[in-house]
């Protein structure tokens, strides 16, 4: 069983979020009606199939909903692109 909460509720009530995760195993965080994060308990995380296998089943190297690779999306949001992503 899982629960859906808004991103602002997750931010404002982080302790409650952790209690829900411990009790339920999974909490989905939604922002503007779109799923943006999933918080899993260690028990749920260890029993879940690997992320790589789930992505491969979707047929796309970076997932179903993304139109461009994540590294390019990140670079597009930066004002000055670093020479490498390890640079701060």
N, C-alpha and C positions, 0 to 999 in steps of 0.2 A: 504494500500500500504506500502511496506517496501523497504529498501535499504540495499545492502550488501557492506561492506567496509573491507579492510584488517586491521589486528590488528595494524600494524605499522602506518597506516593512522589514526586510532582511537587514538593512543597514541600521534602522532605528531600534531593532529588537534582536540583536545578534545572539544574546544569551538564549532567548526563546527559540531562535532558529536552531541552535546547537541541541537544545532539548528535544525539539521535533525530530531532528536527524537521528539522535540516539534512540528515540522511541519508534520512529517509523522506518528508518533505514535510508530514506531518500526524500529530499525536498527539492522541488523545481522552483527556480527563481525566474519570474517573468517581468519584462520591462516593456511597456507600451504594447501589451498583448503578445509579445514574442518571447519564447523561451531563450534566456541568455546564459543560464548556469544551472548545473545540477550539483547538489551537495549530497555526498554519500557517506554513510557510516563505514567504518573499517570493515565490518561484517559484510555489508552490501557490496563494498568495493572489491573485496577478495572473492566473492561469489559471482561477480559480474564477468561476462566474457570480455576478452581483451578489446581495447578501443581499436586497435589496428584491424582486427577481424571484422568489427562492425563497419568500419569505413570501407574495407574491401568489398563487403557485401553490397554496399550502396553503389558500387561501380565507379566511384570517383576518388581520386587520391586525396582530396581534402573535404569530402563530405557532400551531402546532397544540396544544401541550401546556399553554399558559397558559390559565387560566380567567378571569383578570382582567387588565386592561392593566398593563404593568410599572410605570407611574408610580403607580398606585393600590396595587400590592403594596409598592412602596418606602415610600409614605406610611404604610401599615399597620404597617410595621416600625419606624417612628420614634416615639420617645416624645413629642416635641413637633414638630408639623408646622410647617416654616418657611413664611413668607408666599410665598416662591418657592423653586424648587429650586436657584437660583444662589447662594442664601444659605448660609453655612456655619455 
